[in-house]
Amino acid sequence: MNNHKAKIFIFVSNYQPMLQRVQTIWLFFATAAIFSLFLFPYLQVINPDGTSKAVKVTGVYESIGGNIVQTEPFLALTIVTVILGLIPFLAIFLFKNRKRQMMLCYICIAGILGFSFWMVQTAKQVLGNITLQTENYGLGVILPSLSVLFVILALRGIRSDEKLIKSAERLR
């Protein structure tokens, strides 16, 4: 009976729930980076008349009379940002189905790349022929790339778990 209790203890002490795996942290960071686009503008421009203009995923914000006012909303861009932010978050909970989790990660990467292209095209339409310089780019410019990096790191963790499980199955 003592030997049986020892086996159970070893099993319980070696058990690590999948929500504590490293890919969970990377997927959460990817979600946080995408949702941070709501906080930080990706472009900031000072117009020739002296007013400032900030472009976020929610719309264009201008300084008018000392107040910051949204002059042009981007409803579709906002909805897609929310959907893209939810994809890595939902992938966290698919730890039992690693193939589906990896598929969602690949979809997320492709979606973020397309989303980044859409953000650039939207900024071009809003700004027109204004020449951008380095100081015009906000923190929101690097957030999609950062989220892609986090998803790639999560994919590495998922693949290593898959290899570990396959090697454990071979030993049985």
FITOR-592949 format. One record per residue: residue in three letters; residue number from 1; x, y, z of N, C-alpha, C in turn. Coordinates in pm, whole numbers. Each point is the difference from the previous one (the first is absolute). Layout:
<atom type="ala" seq="NUM" n_X="X" n_Y="Y" n_Z="Z" ca_X="X" ca_Y="Y" ca_Z="Z" c_X="X" c_Y="Y" c_Z="Z"/>
...
END
This chain:
<atom type="met" seq="1" n_X="82" n_Y="-120" n_Z="0" ca_X="-82" ca_Y="120" ca_Z="0" c_X="86" c_Y="126" c_Z="0"/>
<atom type="asn" seq="2" n_X="111" n_Y="-3" n_Z="69" ca_X="90" ca_Y="114" ca_Z="5" c_X="59" c_Y="31" c_Z="-137"/>
<atom type="asn" seq="3" n_X="34" n_Y="-104" n_Z="-76" ca_X="56" ca_Y="17" ca_Z="-133" c_X="-101" c_Y="68" c_Z="-92"/>
<atom type="his" seq="4" n_X="-129" n_Y="-34" n_Z="14" ca_X="-107" ca_Y="60" ca_Z="-81" c_X="-11" c_Y="149" c_Z="29"/>
<atom type="lys" seq="5" n_X="8" n_Y="38" n_Z="129" ca_X="-7" ca_Y="142" ca_Z="36" c_X="119" c_Y="76" c_Z="-55"/>
<atom type="ala" seq="6" n_X="116" n_Y="-62" n_Z="-3" ca_X="119" ca_Y="65" ca_Z="-53" c_X="-14" c_Y="26" c_Z="-150"/>
<atom type="lys" seq="7" n_X="-59" n_Y="-95" n_Z="-73" ca_X="-21" ca_Y="18" ca_Z="-144" c_X="-97" c_Y="114" c_Z="-26"/>
<atom type="ile" seq="8" n_X="-105" n_Y="8" n_Z="80" ca_X="-98" ca_Y="108" ca_Z="-16" c_X="66" c_Y="134" c_Z="29"/>
<atom type="phe" seq="9" n_X="82" n_Y="7" n_Z="105" ca_X="68" ca_Y="124" ca_Z="34" c_X="93" c_Y="45" c_Z="-112"/>
<atom type="ile" seq="10" n_X="76" n_Y="-94" n_Z="-56" ca_X="91" ca_Y="34" ca_Z="-110" c_X="-79" c_Y="50" c_Z="-120"/>
<atom type="phe" seq="11" n_X="-113" n_Y="-65" n_Z="-32" ca_X="-83" ca_Y="43" ca_Z="-112" c_X="-53" c_Y="141" c_Z="23"/>
<atom type="val" seq="12" n_X="-52" n_Y="26" n_Z="120" ca_X="-58" ca_Y="131" ca_Z="30" c_X="108" c_Y="107" c_Z="3"/>
<atom type="ser" seq="13" n_X="117" n_Y="-31" n_Z="53" ca_X="104" ca_Y="102" ca_Z="8" c_X="61" c_Y="29" c_Z="-137"/>
<atom type="asn" seq="14" n_X="-2" n_Y="-97" n_Z="-91" ca_X="53" ca_Y="23" ca_Z="-134" c_X="-104" c_Y="57" c_Z="-95"/>
<atom type="tyr" seq="15" n_X="-125" n_Y="2" n_Z="38" ca_X="-107" ca_Y="49" ca_Z="-87" c_X="6" c_Y="151" c_Z="-5"/>
<atom type="gln" seq="16" n_X="4" n_Y="53" n_Z="-120" ca_X="-1" ca_Y="144" ca_Z="-20" c_X="-118" c_Y="34" c_Z="-89"/>
<atom type="pro" seq="17" n_X="-99" n_Y="71" n_Z="54" ca_X="-115" ca_Y="34" ca_Z="-85" c_X="44" c_Y="79" c_Z="-123"/>
<atom type="met" seq="18" n_X="-68" n_Y="-23" n_Z="-110" ca_X="39" ca_Y="60" ca_Z="-127" c_X="-17" c_Y="152" c_Z="-1"/>
<atom type="leu" seq="19" n_X="-82" n_Y="52" n_Z="91" ca_X="-15" ca_Y="145" ca_Z="2" c_X="120" c_Y="69" c_Z="64"/>
<atom type="gln" seq="20" n_X="94" n_Y="-76" n_Z="53" ca_X="120" ca_Y="59" ca_Z="57" c_X="120" c_Y="-19" c_Z="-92"/>
<atom type="arg" seq="21" n_X="-23" n_Y="-37" n_Z="-121" ca_X="108" ca_Y="-21" ca_Z="-96" c_X="46" c_Y="134" c_Z="-55"/>
<atom type="val" seq="22" n_X="121" n_Y="1" n_Z="-56" ca_X="58" ca_Y="125" ca_Z="-49" c_X="-79" c_Y="59" c_Z="-116"/>
<atom type="gln" seq="23" n_X="-61" n_Y="-87" n_Z="-83" ca_X="-75" ca_Y="54" ca_Z="-113" c_X="-123" c_Y="79" c_Z="46"/>
<atom type="thr" seq="24" n_X="-52" n_Y="-31" n_Z="116" ca_X="-111" ca_Y="76" ca_Z="54" c_X="42" c_Y="145" c_Z="27"/>
<atom type="ile" seq="25" n_X="119" n_Y="15" n_Z="53" ca_X="51" ca_Y="135" ca_Z="28" c_X="21" c_Y="77" c_Z="-131"/>
<atom type="trp" seq="26" n_X="58" n_Y="-67" n_Z="-100" ca_X="24" ca_Y="67" ca_Z="-129" c_X="-132" c_Y="38" c_Z="-67"/>
<atom type="leu" seq="27" n_X="-98" n_Y="-89" n_Z="6" ca_X="-130" ca_Y="32" ca_Z="-62" c_X="-70" c_Y="113" c_Z="75"/>
<atom type="phe" seq="28" n_X="16" n_Y="4" n_Z="131" ca_X="-58" ca_Y="110" ca_Z="77" c_X="69" c_Y="132" c_Z="-35"/>
<atom type="phe" seq="29" n_X="133" n_Y="-2" n_Z="-15" ca_X="72" ca_Y="120" ca_Z="-40" c_X="-43" c_Y="46" c_Z="-140"/>
<atom type="ala" seq="30" n_X="-24" n_Y="-94" n_Z="-90" ca_X="-47" ca_Y="35" ca_Z="-135" c_X="-137" c_Y="69" c_Z="8"/>
<atom type="thr" seq="31" n_X="-87" n_Y="-54" n_Z="84" ca_X="-132" ca_Y="62" ca_Z="21" c_X="15" c_Y="140" c_Z="56"/>
<atom type="ala" seq="32" n_X="85" n_Y="15" n_Z="101" ca_X="21" ca_Y="132" ca_Z="61" c_X="57" c_Y="99" c_Z="-100"/>
<atom type="ala" seq="33" n_X="92" n_Y="-45" n_Z="-87" ca_X="59" ca_Y="90" ca_Z="-99" c_X="-105" c_Y="48" c_Z="-99"/>
<atom type="ile" seq="34" n_X="-87" n_Y="-90" n_Z="-43" ca_X="-104" ca_Y="40" ca_Z="-96" c_X="-101" c_Y="95" c_Z="65"/>
<atom type="phe" seq="35" n_X="-42" n_Y="-32" n_Z="123" ca_X="-95" ca_Y="89" ca_Z="67" c_X="63" c_Y="133" c_Z="41"/>
<atom type="ser" seq="36" n_X="133" n_Y="7" n_Z="7" ca_X="68" ca_Y="126" ca_Z="30" c_X="-13" c_Y="100" c_Z="-115"/>
<atom type="leu" seq="37" n_X="-38" n_Y="-50" n_Z="-117" ca_X="-22" ca_Y="91" ca_Z="-113" c_X="-113" c_Y="99" c_Z="29"/>
<atom type="phe" seq="38" n_X="-88" n_Y="-35" n_Z="93" ca_X="-107" ca_Y="94" ca_Z="37" c_X="54" c_Y="117" c_Z="82"/>
<atom type="leu" seq="39" n_X="114" n_Y="-20" n_Z="64" ca_X="56" ca_Y="104" ca_Z="86" c_X="98" c_Y="92" c_Z="-72"/>
<atom type="phe" seq="40" n_X="79" n_Y="-59" n_Z="-89" ca_X="110" ca_Y="75" ca_Z="-60" c_X="-25" c_Y="28" c_Z="-148"/>
<atom type="pro" seq="41" n_X="23" n_Y="126" n_Z="-43" ca_X="-15" ca_Y="30" ca_Z="-143" c_X="117" c_Y="-59" c_Z="-79"/>
<atom type="tyr" seq="42" n_X="-26" n_Y="-30" n_Z="-126" ca_X="110" ca_Y="-48" ca_Z="-82" c_X="58" c_Y="109" c_Z="-88"/>
<atom type="leu" seq="43" n_X="-67" n_Y="113" n_Z="-10" ca_X="55" ca_Y="116" ca_Z="-69" c_X="-42" c_Y="127" c_Z="72"/>
<atom type="gln" seq="44" n_X="93" n_Y="95" n_Z="7" ca_X="-30" ca_Y="132" ca_Z="57" c_X="62" c_Y="105" c_Z="-92"/>
<atom type="val" seq="45" n_X="-84" n_Y="93" n_Z="-43" ca_X="45" ca_Y="100" ca_Z="-97" c_X="-45" c_Y="137" c_Z="49"/>
<atom type="ile" seq="46" n_X="86" n_Y="98" n_Z="-23" ca_X="-39" ca_Y="139" ca_Z="26" c_X="-33" c_Y="63" c_Z="-134"/>
<atom type="asn" seq="47" n_X="-124" n_Y="45" n_Z="-13" ca_X="-47" ca_Y="60" ca_Z="-125" c_X="67" c_Y="136" c_Z="-22"/>
<atom type="pro" seq="48" n_X="-2" n_Y="50" n_Z="-124" ca_X="59" ca_Y="132" ca_Z="-29" c_X="-64" c_Y="112" c_Z="80"/>
<atom type="asp" seq="49" n_X="-127" n_Y="-15" n_Z="41" ca_X="-65" ca_Y="105" ca_Z="78" c_X="33" c_Y="-9" c_Z="148"/>
<atom type="gly" seq="50" n_X="86" n_Y="-96" n_Z="41" ca_X="45" ca_Y="-9" ca_Z="139" c_X="-78" c_Y="-98" c_Z="86"/>
<atom type="thr" seq="51" n_X="-107" n_Y="-57" n_Z="-53" ca_X="-76" ca_Y="-98" ca_Z="78" c_X="63" c_Y="-138" c_Z="-17"/>
<atom type="ser" seq="52" n_X="-13" n_Y="-80" n_Z="105" ca_X="56" ca_Y="-134" ca_Z="-8" c_X="-108" c_Y="-101" c_Z="-35"/>
<atom type="lys" seq="53" n_X="44" n_Y="-107" n_Z="-65" ca_X="-91" ca_Y="-105" ca_Z="-44" c_X="62" c_Y="-134" c_Z="39"/>
<atom type="ala" seq="54" n_X="-78" n_Y="-86" n_Z="64" ca_X="46" ca_Y="-133" ca_Z="38" c_X="-90" c_Y="-104" c_Z="-65"/>
<atom type="val" seq="55" n_X="61" n_Y="-103" n_Z="-57" ca_X="-75" ca_Y="-107" ca_Z="-65" c_X="12" c_Y="-125" c_Z="87"/>
<atom type="lys" seq="56" n_X="-116" n_Y="-48" n_Z="46" ca_X="-9" ca_Y="-124" ca_Z="78" c_X="-87" c_Y="-98" c_Z="-77"/>
<atom type="val" seq="57" n_X="-13" n_Y="-121" n_Z="52" ca_X="-86" ca_Y="-97" ca_Z="-68" c_X="-148" c_Y="36" c_Z="17"/>
<atom type="thr" seq="58" n_X="-31" n_Y="86" n_Z="95" ca_X="-140" ca_Y="40" ca_Z="20" c_X="-38" c_Y="121" c_Z="-85"/>
<atom type="gly" seq="59" n_X="100" n_Y="74" n_Z="-50" ca_X="-32" ca_Y="115" ca_Z="-83" c_X="109" c_Y="105" c_Z="2"/>
<atom type="val" seq="60" n_X="-32" n_Y="115" n_Z="-57" ca_X="92" ca_Y="113" ca_Z="-5" c_X="-40" c_Y="98" c_Z="110"/>
<atom type="tyr" seq="61" n_X="98" n_Y="39" n_Z="78" ca_X="-24" ca_Y="94" ca_Z="110" c_X="79" c_Y="127" c_Z="-27"/>
<atom type="glu" seq="62" n_X="-68" n_Y="115" n_Z="11" ca_X="66" ca_Y="129" ca_Z="-23" c_X="-17" c_Y="89" c_Z="121"/>
<atom type="ser" seq="63" n_X="97" n_Y="87" n_Z="17" ca_X="-5" ca_Y="98" ca_Z="108" c_X="-69" c_Y="125" c_Z="-54"/>
<atom type="ile" seq="64" n_X="-123" n_Y="21" n_Z="45" ca_X="-79" ca_Y="114" ca_Z="-46" c_X="-38" c_Y="84" c_Z="122"/>
<atom type="gly" seq="65" n_X="51" n_Y="121" n_Z="5" ca_X="-31" ca_Y="90" ca_Z="110" c_X="46" c_Y="-52" c_Z="135"/>
<atom type="gly" seq="66" n_X="111" n_Y="-71" n_Z="1" ca_X="52" ca_Y="-52" ca_Z="126" c_X="-61" c_Y="-133" c_Z="42"/>
<atom type="asn" seq="67" n_X="-102" n_Y="-45" n_Z="-71" ca_X="-63" ca_Y="-129" ca_Z="30" c_X="35" c_Y="-101" c_Z="-108"/>
<atom type="ile" seq="68" n_X="14" n_Y="-125" n_Z="42" ca_X="26" ca_Y="-107" ca_Z="-96" c_X="-134" c_Y="-57" c_Z="-43"/>
<atom type="val" seq="69" n_X="-26" n_Y="7" n_Z="-130" ca_X="-130" ca_Y="-40" ca_Z="-55" c_X="23" c_Y="-105" c_Z="-109"/>
<atom type="gln" seq="70" n_X="-86" n_Y="-102" n_Z="0" ca_X="7" ca_Y="-100" ca_Z="-106" c_X="-70" c_Y="58" c_Z="-123"/>
<atom type="thr" seq="71" n_X="77" n_Y="18" n_Z="-106" ca_X="-56" ca_Y="61" ca_Z="-120" c_X="-44" c_Y="-102" c_Z="-103"/>
<atom type="glu" seq="72" n_X="57" n_Y="-119" n_Z="6" ca_X="-36" ca_Y="-104" ca_Z="-97" c_X="9" c_Y="-137" c_Z="69"/>
<atom type="pro" seq="73" n_X="-112" n_Y="-70" n_Z="14" ca_X="5" ca_Y="-133" ca_Z="65" c_X="35" c_Y="-110" c_Z="-101"/>
<atom type="phe" seq="74" n_X="64" n_Y="-104" n_Z="51" ca_X="33" ca_Y="-118" ca_Z="-80" c_X="-69" c_Y="-120" c_Z="63"/>
<atom type="leu" seq="75" n_X="-128" n_Y="-17" n_Z="-28" ca_X="-77" ca_Y="-108" ca_Z="63" c_X="48" c_Y="-138" c_Z="-43"/>
<atom type="ala" seq="76" n_X="24" n_Y="-20" n_Z="-129" ca_X="44" ca_Y="-131" ca_Z="-48" c_X="137" c_Y="-36" c_Z="55"/>
<atom type="leu" seq="77" n_X="91" n_Y="95" n_Z="4" ca_X="133" ca_Y="-24" ca_Z="54" c_X="-8" c_Y="-34" c_Z="149"/>
<atom type="thr" seq="78" n_X="-90" n_Y="65" n_Z="71" ca_X="-18" ca_Y="-28" ca_Z="142" c_X="-52" c_Y="-141" c_Z="22"/>
<atom type="ile" seq="79" n_X="-98" n_Y="-42" n_Z="-79" ca_X="-58" ca_Y="-134" ca_Z="14" c_X="104" c_Y="-107" c_Z="-32"/>
<atom type="val" seq="80" n_X="78" n_Y="21" n_Z="-105" ca_X="103" ca_Y="-97" ca_Z="-37" c_X="109" c_Y="-6" c_Z="107"/>
<atom type="thr" seq="81" n_X="32" n_Y="112" n_Z="62" ca_X="98" ca_Y="0" ca_Z="108" c_X="-48" c_Y="-86" c_Z="117"/>
<atom type="val" seq="82" n_X="-126" n_Y="11" n_Z="34" ca_X="-55" ca_Y="-81" ca_Z="109" c_X="5" c_Y="-148" c_Z="-37"/>
<atom type="ile" seq="83" n_X="-38" n_Y="-33" n_Z="-121" ca_X="1" ca_Y="-141" ca_Z="-44" c_X="143" c_Y="-54" c_Z="1"/>
<atom type="leu" seq="84" n_X="96" n_Y="78" n_Z="-50" ca_X="139" ca_Y="-44" ca_Z="-1" c_X="56" c_Y="-14" c_Z="141"/>
<atom type="gly" seq="85" n_X="-47" n_Y="81" n_Z="91" ca_X="44" ca_Y="-11" ca_Z="139" c_X="-57" c_Y="-123" c_Z="69"/>
<atom type="leu" seq="86" n_X="-118" n_Y="-41" n_Z="-42" ca_X="-64" ca_Y="-117" ca_Z="62" c_X="56" c_Y="-133" c_Z="-51"/>
<atom type="ile" seq="87" n_X="56" n_Y="-2" n_Z="-120" ca_X="49" ca_Y="-126" ca_Z="-57" c_X="111" c_Y="-62" c_Z="86"/>
<atom type="pro" seq="88" n_X="108" n_Y="74" n_Z="35" ca_X="100" ca_Y="-64" ca_Z="86" c_X="-53" c_Y="-31" c_Z="139"/>
<atom type="phe" seq="89" n_X="-93" n_Y="81" n_Z="48" ca_X="-59" ca_Y="-26" ca_Z="132" c_X="-79" c_Y="-131" c_Z="-2"/>
<atom type="leu" seq="90" n_X="-76" n_Y="-23" n_Z="-105" ca_X="-74" ca_Y="-126" ca_Z="-12" c_X="94" c_Y="-119" c_Z="-20"/>
<atom type="ala" seq="91" n_X="112" n_Y="23" n_Z="-67" ca_X="96" ca_Y="-108" ca_Z="-21" c_X="59" c_Y="-50" c_Z="131"/>
<atom type="ile" seq="92" n_X="3" n_Y="85" n_Z="100" ca_X="51" ca_Y="-42" ca_Z="131" c_X="-81" c_Y="-119" c_Z="53"/>
<atom type="phe" seq="93" n_X="-130" n_Y="3" n_Z="-20" ca_X="-88" ca_Y="-101" ca_Z="57" c_X="-15" c_Y="-125" c_Z="-87"/>
<atom type="leu" seq="94" n_X="71" n_Y="-5" n_Z="-110" ca_X="-3" ca_Y="-119" ca_Z="-86" c_X="123" c_Y="-88" c_Z="25"/>
<atom type="phe" seq="95" n_X="50" n_Y="0" n_Z="123" ca_X="123" ca_Y="-74" ca_Z="30" c_X="-16" c_Y="-150" c_Z="-16"/>
<atom type="lys" seq="96" n_X="-121" n_Y="-51" n_Z="4" ca_X="-20" ca_Y="-144" ca_Z="-17" c_X="6" c_Y="-41" c_Z="-147"/>
<atom type="asn" seq="97" n_X="-23" n_Y="95" n_Z="-88" ca_X="5" ca_Y="-26" ca_Z="-144" c_X="109" c_Y="88" c_Z="-61"/>
<atom type="arg" seq="98" n_X="123" n_Y="-49" n_Z="6" ca_X="114" ca_Y="81" ca_Z="-43" c_X="-3" c_Y="31" c_Z="-149"/>
<atom type="lys" seq="99" n_X="-53" n_Y="-91" n_Z="-81" ca_X="-7" ca_Y="28" ca_Z="-145" c_X="-92" c_Y="119" c_Z="-28"/>
<atom type="arg" seq="100" n_X="-112" n_Y="3" n_Z="67" ca_X="-92" ca_Y="113" ca_Z="-18" c_X="62" c_Y="128" c_Z="57"/>
<atom type="gln" seq="101" n_X="73" n_Y="-13" n_Z="110" ca_X="66" ca_Y="114" ca_Z="60" c_X="105" c_Y="57" c_Z="-96"/>
<atom type="met" seq="102" n_X="75" n_Y="-88" n_Z="-65" ca_X="99" ca_Y="45" ca_Z="-98" c_X="-67" c_Y="63" c_Z="-121"/>
<atom type="met" seq="103" n_X="-111" n_Y="-57" n_Z="-44" ca_X="-73" ca_Y="55" ca_Z="-113" c_X="-49" c_Y="142" c_Z="32"/>
<atom type="leu" seq="104" n_X="-52" n_Y="21" n_Z="121" ca_X="-45" ca_Y="134" ca_Z="40" c_X="118" c_Y="97" c_Z="5"/>
<atom type="cys" seq="105" n_X="115" n_Y="-48" n_Z="42" ca_X="118" ca_Y="87" ca_Z="3" c_X="40" c_Y="43" c_Z="-141"/>
<atom type="tyr" seq="106" n_X="-3" n_Y="-94" n_Z="-95" ca_X="32" ca_Y="35" ca_Z="-139" c_X="-103" c_Y="97" c_Z="-57"/>
<atom type="ile" seq="107" n_X="-126" n_Y="-22" n_Z="30" ca_X="-105" ca_Y="92" ca_Z="-45" c_X="22" c_Y="138" c_Z="61"/>
<atom type="cys" seq="108" n_X="39" n_Y="3" n_Z="126" ca_X="26" ca_Y="127" ca_Z="68" c_X="115" c_Y="75" c_Z="-66"/>
<atom type="ile" seq="109" n_X="107" n_Y="-71" n_Z="-32" ca_X="115" ca_Y="65" ca_Z="-65" c_X="-41" c_Y="58" c_Z="-135"/>
<atom type="ala" seq="110" n_X="-70" n_Y="-79" n_Z="-80" ca_X="-45" ca_Y="49" ca_Z="-131" c_X="-95" c_Y="118" c_Z="17"/>
<atom type="gly" seq="111" n_X="-89" n_Y="-8" n_Z="98" ca_X="-93" ca_Y="110" ca_Z="25" c_X="70" c_Y="127" c_Z="42"/>
<atom type="ile" seq="112" n_X="101" n_Y="-12" n_Z="86" ca_X="73" ca_Y="118" ca_Z="45" c_X="78" c_Y="63" c_Z="-115"/>
<atom type="leu" seq="113" n_X="58" n_Y="-82" n_Z="-86" ca_X="72" ca_Y="56" ca_Z="-115" c_X="-94" c_Y="75" c_Z="-94"/>
<atom type="gly" seq="114" n_X="-116" n_Y="-58" n_Z="-29" ca_X="-99" ca_Y="69" ca_Z="-81" c_X="-53" c_Y="125" c_Z="67"/>
<atom type="phe" seq="115" n_X="-20" n_Y="-9" n_Z="131" ca_X="-46" ca_Y="113" ca_Z="80" c_X="100" c_Y="115" c_Z="-4"/>
<atom type="ser" seq="116" n_X="129" n_Y="-33" n_Z="8" ca_X="104" ca_Y="103" ca_Z="-5" c_X="-2" c_Y="72" c_Z="-135"/>
<atom type="phe" seq="117" n_X="-17" n_Y="-76" n_Z="-107" ca_X="-11" ca_Y="61" ca_Z="-133" c_X="-121" c_Y="92" c_Z="-6"/>
<atom type="trp" seq="118" n_X="-111" n_Y="-42" n_Z="58" ca_X="-123" ca_Y="81" ca_Z="3" c_X="22" c_Y="128" c_Z="80"/>
<atom type="met" seq="119" n_X="73" n_Y="-10" n_Z="111" ca_X="30" ca_Y="119" ca_Z="80" c_X="80" c_Y="102" c_Z="-81"/>
<atom type="val" seq="120" n_X="97" n_Y="-48" n_Z="-77" ca_X="82" ca_Y="88" ca_Z="-82" c_X="-85" c_Y="68" c_Z="-107"/>
<atom type="gln" seq="121" n_X="-86" n_Y="-77" n_Z="-65" ca_X="-85" ca_Y="57" ca_Z="-105" c_X="-97" c_Y="103" c_Z="57"/>
<atom type="thr" seq="122" n_X="-52" n_Y="-27" n_Z="119" ca_X="-90" ca_Y="94" ca_Z="66" c_X="73" c_Y="130" c_Z="33"/>
<atom type="ala" seq="123" n_X="122" n_Y="-12" n_Z="50" ca_X="78" ca_Y="119" ca_Z="32" c_X="31" c_Y="81" c_Z="-125"/>
<atom type="lys" seq="124" n_X="29" n_Y="-68" n_Z="-110" ca_X="27" ca_Y="71" ca_Z="-126" c_X="-122" c_Y="80" c_Z="-45"/>
<atom type="gln" seq="125" n_X="-118" n_Y="-59" n_Z="15" ca_X="-122" ca_Y="70" ca_Z="-40" c_X="-26" c_Y="121" c_Z="89"/>
<atom type="val" seq="126" n_X="25" n_Y="-13" n_Z="128" ca_X="-27" ca_Y="108" ca_Z="94" c_X="99" c_Y="114" c_Z="-16"/>
<atom type="leu" seq="127" n_X="128" n_Y="-34" n_Z="-13" ca_X="103" ca_Y="103" ca_Z="-2" c_X="21" c_Y="61" c_Z="-138"/>
<atom type="gly" seq="128" n_X="-38" n_Y="-70" n_Z="-103" ca_X="17" ca_Y="54" ca_Z="-134" c_X="146" c_Y="3" c_Z="-41"/>
<atom type="asn" seq="129" n_X="48" n_Y="119" n_Z="-38" ca_X="137" ca_Y="11" ca_Z="-52" c_X="98" c_Y="53" c_Z="104"/>
<atom type="ile" seq="130" n_X="-29" n_Y="-13" n_Z="126" ca_X="92" ca_Y="45" ca_Z="105" c_X="118" c_Y="-96" c_Z="6"/>
<atom type="thr" seq="131" n_X="120" n_Y="53" n_Z="0" ca_X="121" ca_Y="-82" ca_Z="9" c_X="26" c_Y="-32" c_Z="147"/>
<atom type="leu" seq="132" n_X="13" n_Y="-129" n_Z="29" ca_X="22" ca_Y="-43" ca_Z="138" c_X="148" c_Y="-8" c_Z="33"/>
<atom type="gln" seq="133" n_X="32" n_Y="33" n_Z="123" ca_X="135" ca_Y="-13" ca_Z="51" c_X="-1" c_Y="-95" c_Z="119"/>
<atom type="thr" seq="134" n_X="115" n_Y="-32" n_Z="51" ca_X="11" ca_Y="-98" ca_Z="108" c_X="-79" c_Y="41" c_Z="124"/>
<atom type="glu" seq="135" n_X="-1" n_Y="127" n_Z="32" ca_X="-71" ca_Y="45" ca_Z="120" c_X="-153" c_Y="-5" c_Z="-16"/>
<atom type="asn" seq="136" n_X="-51" n_Y="-23" n_Z="-119" ca_X="-144" ca_Y="-10" ca_Z="-22" c_X="-57" c_Y="-136" c_Z="40"/>
<atom type="tyr" seq="137" n_X="86" n_Y="-101" n_Z="9" ca_X="-49" ca_Y="-134" ca_Z="32" c_X="-18" c_Y="-15" c_Z="150"/>
<atom type="gly" seq="138" n_X="-114" n_Y="-54" n_Z="38" ca_X="-29" ca_Y="-21" ca_Z="140" c_X="31" c_Y="-143" c_Z="42"/>
<atom type="leu" seq="139" n_X="-25" n_Y="-31" n_Z="124" ca_X="25" ca_Y="-134" ca_Z="54" c_X="-87" c_Y="-105" c_Z="-68"/>
<atom type="gly" seq="140" n_X="-115" n_Y="40" n_Z="-50" ca_X="-90" ca_Y="-93" ca_Z="-67" c_X="56" c_Y="-62" c_Z="-127"/>
<atom type="val" seq="141" n_X="106" n_Y="59" n_Z="-56" ca_X="60" ca_Y="-54" ca_Z="-122" c_X="68" c_Y="-134" c_Z="27"/>
<atom type="ile" seq="142" n_X="65" n_Y="-13" n_Z="116" ca_X="74" ca_Y="-124" ca_Z="27" c_X="-84" c_Y="-108" c_Z="66"/>
<atom type="leu" seq="143" n_X="-117" n_Y="34" n_Z="50" ca_X="-82" ca_Y="-97" ca_Z="72" c_X="-45" c_Y="-120" c_Z="-84"/>
<atom type="pro" seq="144" n_X="-42" n_Y="18" n_Z="-126" ca_X="-33" ca_Y="-119" ca_Z="-80" c_X="120" c_Y="-92" c_Z="-22"/>
<atom type="ser" seq="145" n_X="117" n_Y="58" n_Z="-26" ca_X="119" ca_Y="-82" ca_Z="-18" c_X="37" c_Y="-73" c_Z="129"/>
<atom type="leu" seq="146" n_X="-17" n_Y="68" n_Z="110" ca_X="27" ca_Y="-61" ca_Z="130" c_X="-96" c_Y="-115" c_Z="27"/>
<atom type="ser" seq="147" n_X="-125" n_Y="17" n_Z="-36" ca_X="-97" ca_Y="-108" ca_Z="22" c_X="30" c_Y="-120" c_Z="-90"/>
<atom type="val" seq="148" n_X="46" n_Y="25" n_Z="-123" ca_X="40" ca_Y="-111" ca_Z="-88" c_X="118" c_Y="-76" c_Z="63"/>
<atom type="leu" seq="149" n_X="96" n_Y="74" n_Z="54" ca_X="113" ca_Y="-64" ca_Z="67" c_X="-47" c_Y="-87" c_Z="116"/>
<atom type="phe" seq="150" n_X="-93" n_Y="51" n_Z="80" ca_X="-51" ca_Y="-77" ca_Z="113" c_X="-73" c_Y="-126" c_Z="-45"/>
<atom type="val" seq="151" n_X="-75" n_Y="9" n_Z="-108" ca_X="-70" ca_Y="-118" ca_Z="-51" c_X="100" c_Y="-102" c_Z="-53"/>
<atom type="ile" seq="152" n_X="107" n_Y="45" n_Z="-64" ca_X="103" ca_Y="-92" ca_Z="-49" c_X="68" c_Y="-70" c_Z="118"/>
<atom type="leu" seq="153" n_X="27" n_Y="73" n_Z="106" ca_X="59" ca_Y="-62" ca_Z="119" c_X="-97" c_Y="-101" c_Z="63"/>
<atom type="ala" seq="154" n_X="-128" n_Y="31" n_Z="-3" ca_X="-100" ca_Y="-95" ca_Z="50" c_X="-3" c_Y="-125" c_Z="-86"/>
<atom type="leu" seq="155" n_X="12" n_Y="16" n_Z="-131" ca_X="5" ca_Y="-116" ca_Z="-89" c_X="119" c_Y="-90" c_Z="30"/>
<atom type="arg" seq="156" n_X="112" n_Y="60" n_Z="32" ca_X="117" ca_Y="-81" ca_Z="40" c_X="-31" c_Y="-83" c_Z="124"/>
<atom type="gly" seq="157" n_X="-68" n_Y="60" n_Z="97" ca_X="-36" ca_Y="-73" ca_Z="121" c_X="-100" c_Y="-111" c_Z="-28"/>
<atom type="ile" seq="158" n_X="-96" n_Y="26" n_Z="-87" ca_X="-99" ca_Y="-102" ca_Z="-34" c_X="68" c_Y="-116" c_Z="-73"/>
<atom type="arg" seq="159" n_X="90" n_Y="32" n_Z="-91" ca_X="72" ca_Y="-107" ca_Z="-72" c_X="86" c_Y="-84" c_Z="94"/>
<atom type="ser" seq="160" n_X="65" n_Y="65" n_Z="97" ca_X="82" ca_Y="-77" ca_Z="94" c_X="-86" c_Y="-89" c_Z="87"/>
<atom type="asp" seq="161" n_X="-120" n_Y="46" n_Z="38" ca_X="-93" ca_Y="-85" ca_Z="74" c_X="-44" c_Y="-119" c_Z="-85"/>
<atom type="glu" seq="162" n_X="-25" n_Y="26" n_Z="-127" ca_X="-41" ca_Y="-108" ca_Z="-90" c_X="110" c_Y="-105" c_Z="-12"/>
<atom type="lys" seq="163" n_X="125" n_Y="45" n_Z="-13" ca_X="112" ca_Y="-94" ca_Z="-7" c_X="14" c_Y="-79" c_Z="130"/>
<atom type="leu" seq="164" n_X="-18" n_Y="66" n_Z="113" ca_X="11" ca_Y="-65" ca_Z="129" c_X="-106" c_Y="-108" c_Z="16"/>
<atom type="ile" seq="165" n_X="-121" n_Y="29" n_Z="-41" ca_X="-109" ca_Y="-97" ca_Z="13" c_X="21" c_Y="-117" c_Z="-96"/>
<atom type="lys" seq="166" n_X="46" n_Y="28" n_Z="-121" ca_X="27" ca_Y="-109" ca_Z="-95" c_X="112" c_Y="-91" c_Z="50"/>
<atom type="ser" seq="167" n_X="103" n_Y="58" n_Z="59" ca_X="109" ca_Y="-83" ca_Z="51" c_X="-46" c_Y="-81" c_Z="122"/>
<atom type="ala" seq="168" n_X="-89" n_Y="57" n_Z="81" ca_X="-53" ca_Y="-74" ca_Z="115" c_X="-88" c_Y="-114" c_Z="-45"/>
<atom type="glu" seq="169" n_X="-73" n_Y="19" n_Z="-110" ca_X="-85" ca_Y="-107" ca_Z="-53" c_X="84" c_Y="-112" c_Z="-60"/>
<atom type="arg" seq="170" n_X="116" n_Y="32" n_Z="-56" ca_X="87" ca_Y="-102" ca_Z="-53" c_X="58" c_Y="-86" c_Z="110"/>
<atom type="leu" seq="171" n_X="22" n_Y="59" n_Z="116" ca_X="57" ca_Y="-75" ca_Z="112" c_X="-99" c_Y="-99" c_Z="60"/>
<atom type="arg" seq="172" n_X="-128" n_Y="24" n_Z="-20" ca_X="-101" ca_Y="-92" ca_Z="56" c_X="2" c_Y="-124" c_Z="-75"/>
END
